[in-house]
Amino acid sequence: MATLQKSIDKRNALIKATIDLVNNNGFHATPMSKIAKMAKVSPATIYLYFENKQDLLNKTYMEVKSNYTNYAFETYNENKPVKEGFELIWKRIAHFKLKESEYALFLAQCDNTPIIEESCRQEGIKHLQPLLDLWERGKQEGVIKPISDYLLYAYTINPISFLMTMQQRGAFILDDVHLEDAFQAAWNSIKTS
């Protein structure tokens, strides 16, 4: 059992090192040797868990995306009215991005670069299915504008990343009042009336 835990610990250390290095140096300035050094394993150990750097990045992305969406939807109930359900999901996403800023920054970098394989991105989108289903229901009920899900995401979820970055820089504090204002602005941008 100790060997299994040691193996899990090594894999987790590699994932954490990948996130830290990518966040601080970018994808291209994160060689496998630096990842191994930060994770305190030999470079050859990486290949016991991952085929290559691309596999490591893709699997790290999927693991972080899974953590993100599990948190976002943990308390969501699809029977809630559209606005109430959206508010719950939106605020959970905001809390995740503020609480787990390293993960959020890593996801933002992945979303803004072609380094993650398209098949992996498409798999990542499936993790957002409860939100996409809610938006579809909102469109059918006439509560949400009948526009592309990409536009809905751009106007409602992406601004949270900007606010998170401004808070990290010390330029803005996303307190409860600002969080409520941000949610209202997001909702107002997609509601029909």
C-alpha positions as CSV (number, residue, x, y, z in Angstrom):
1,M,0.0,0.0,0.0
2,A,2.9,2.4,0.8
3,T,4.2,1.8,-2.7
4,L,0.9,2.8,-4.3
5,Q,0.7,6.0,-2.2
6,K,4.3,6.8,-3.1
7,S,3.4,6.4,-6.8
8,I,0.3,8.6,-6.4
9,D,2.4,11.2,-4.5
10,K,5.0,11.3,-7.4
11,R,2.3,11.7,-10.0
12,N,0.7,14.5,-8.0
13,A,4.1,16.2,-7.5
14,L,4.6,16.1,-11.3
15,I,1.1,17.6,-11.9
16,K,1.8,20.4,-9.3
17,A,5.2,21.1,-10.7
18,T,3.8,21.4,-14.2
19,I,1.1,23.8,-13.1
20,D,3.6,25.9,-11.1
21,L,6.2,26.1,-13.9
22,V,3.6,26.7,-16.7
23,N,2.0,29.5,-14.6
24,N,5.4,31.2,-14.0
25,N,7.3,30.4,-17.2
26,G,4.8,29.5,-19.9
27,F,4.5,26.2,-21.8
28,H,7.6,26.5,-23.9
29,A,9.9,27.5,-21.1
30,T,8.9,24.5,-19.1
31,P,11.1,21.6,-20.1
32,M,10.6,18.1,-18.6
33,S,13.9,18.4,-16.8
34,K,12.6,21.4,-14.8
35,I,9.3,19.6,-14.0
36,A,11.2,16.6,-12.7
37,K,13.6,18.8,-10.7
38,M,10.7,20.7,-9.1
39,A,8.8,17.4,-8.4
40,K,12.0,15.9,-6.9
41,V,12.0,12.9,-9.2
42,S,14.3,11.7,-11.8
43,P,13.5,12.8,-15.4
44,A,13.0,9.1,-16.3
45,T,10.2,8.9,-13.7
46,I,8.0,11.2,-15.6
47,Y,7.8,8.6,-18.4
48,L,6.3,6.0,-16.0
49,Y,3.2,8.2,-15.7
50,F,3.1,10.2,-19.0
51,E,4.1,9.3,-22.6
52,N,5.7,12.7,-23.3
53,K,5.3,16.4,-22.5
54,Q,2.2,16.7,-24.6
55,D,0.6,13.8,-22.6
56,L,1.6,15.4,-19.3
57,L,0.1,18.8,-20.3
58,N,-3.1,17.2,-21.6
59,K,-3.6,15.1,-18.5
60,T,-2.8,18.0,-16.2
61,Y,-5.3,20.1,-18.1
62,M,-8.0,17.4,-17.8
63,E,-7.3,16.9,-14.1
64,V,-7.5,20.6,-13.4
65,K,-10.6,21.0,-15.6
66,S,-12.3,18.1,-13.7
67,N,-11.5,19.7,-10.3
68,Y,-12.9,23.0,-11.5
69,T,-16.1,21.7,-12.9
70,N,-16.7,19.3,-10.0
71,Y,-16.5,22.3,-7.6
72,A,-18.6,24.4,-9.9
73,F,-21.5,21.9,-10.1
74,E,-21.2,20.3,-6.7
75,T,-24.2,22.0,-5.2
76,Y,-26.1,22.6,-8.4
77,N,-29.7,21.2,-8.8
78,E,-31.0,21.2,-12.4
79,N,-34.6,21.7,-11.1
80,K,-33.9,25.3,-10.0
81,P,-35.2,28.2,-12.1
82,V,-32.7,29.3,-14.7
83,K,-31.5,32.5,-13.0
84,E,-31.1,30.8,-9.6
85,G,-29.2,27.9,-11.1
86,F,-27.0,30.2,-13.1
87,E,-26.3,32.3,-10.1
88,L,-25.3,29.3,-8.1
89,I,-22.9,28.0,-10.8
90,W,-21.5,31.4,-11.5
91,K,-20.7,32.1,-7.9
92,R,-19.1,28.7,-7.4
93,I,-16.9,29.3,-10.5
94,A,-16.0,32.7,-9.0
95,H,-15.1,31.2,-5.7
96,F,-13.1,28.5,-7.3
97,K,-11.1,30.9,-9.4
98,L,-10.4,33.1,-6.4
99,K,-9.7,30.2,-4.0
100,E,-7.7,28.0,-6.4
101,S,-6.0,30.8,-8.4
102,E,-3.1,28.5,-9.5
103,Y,-5.6,26.1,-11.1
104,A,-7.6,29.0,-12.6
105,L,-4.5,30.6,-14.1
106,F,-3.4,27.3,-15.6
107,L,-6.8,26.8,-17.2
108,A,-6.8,30.4,-18.5
109,Q,-3.4,29.8,-20.1
110,C,-4.6,26.5,-21.6
111,D,-7.7,28.3,-23.0
112,N,-5.5,30.9,-24.7
113,T,-2.9,28.7,-26.4
114,P,-3.0,26.0,-29.0
115,I,-0.7,23.8,-26.9
116,I,-3.6,21.6,-25.6
117,E,-4.7,19.1,-28.2
118,E,-8.2,19.8,-29.7
119,S,-9.5,16.4,-28.7
120,C,-8.6,17.2,-25.1
121,R,-10.3,20.6,-25.3
122,Q,-13.5,19.0,-26.6
123,E,-13.4,16.5,-23.7
124,G,-12.9,19.5,-21.4
125,I,-16.0,21.2,-22.8
126,K,-18.1,18.1,-21.9
127,H,-17.2,18.8,-18.2
128,L,-19.3,22.0,-18.6
129,Q,-22.4,20.1,-19.8
130,P,-24.6,21.1,-16.8
131,L,-24.0,24.8,-17.6
132,L,-24.6,24.3,-21.3
133,D,-27.8,22.4,-20.5
134,L,-28.9,25.2,-18.2
135,W,-28.3,27.8,-20.9
136,E,-30.2,25.7,-23.5
137,R,-33.1,25.5,-21.1
138,G,-32.9,29.2,-20.5
139,K,-33.0,29.8,-24.3
140,Q,-36.0,27.5,-24.7
141,E,-37.8,29.2,-21.8
142,G,-37.0,32.6,-23.4
143,V,-35.1,33.7,-20.3
144,I,-31.6,33.7,-21.9
145,K,-30.7,35.3,-25.3
146,P,-30.7,32.8,-28.1
147,I,-27.0,33.4,-28.9
148,S,-23.9,31.1,-29.1
149,D,-22.7,29.4,-26.0
150,Y,-19.3,30.8,-26.7
151,L,-20.8,34.3,-26.5
152,L,-22.6,33.4,-23.3
153,Y,-19.3,32.1,-21.8
154,A,-17.4,35.1,-23.0
155,Y,-19.8,37.6,-21.4
156,T,-20.4,35.7,-18.2
157,I,-17.5,33.4,-17.2
158,N,-14.4,35.0,-18.8
159,P,-14.8,38.3,-16.9
160,I,-14.2,36.3,-13.7
161,S,-10.7,35.5,-14.9
162,F,-10.0,39.2,-15.5
163,L,-11.2,40.1,-12.0
164,M,-9.1,37.3,-10.5
165,T,-6.0,38.6,-12.3
166,M,-6.7,42.2,-11.1
167,Q,-7.1,40.9,-7.6
168,Q,-3.8,39.0,-7.8
169,R,-2.1,42.2,-8.9
170,G,-3.6,44.1,-6.0
171,A,-5.5,46.5,-8.2
172,F,-9.0,45.3,-7.2
173,I,-10.5,43.4,-4.3
174,L,-13.4,41.1,-5.3
175,D,-15.4,41.4,-2.0
176,D,-19.0,40.3,-1.6
177,V,-20.4,43.6,-3.0
178,H,-18.2,43.5,-6.1
179,L,-19.0,39.8,-6.5
180,E,-22.7,40.5,-6.5
181,D,-22.3,43.4,-8.9
182,A,-20.2,41.2,-11.2
183,F,-22.9,38.5,-11.1
184,Q,-25.6,41.1,-11.9
185,A,-23.6,42.4,-14.8
186,A,-23.1,38.9,-16.2
187,W,-26.8,38.0,-15.8
188,N,-27.9,41.3,-17.4
189,S,-25.6,40.6,-20.4
190,I,-27.4,37.4,-21.3
191,K,-31.0,37.7,-20.0
192,T,-33.7,38.5,-22.5
193,S,-35.4,41.3,-20.8
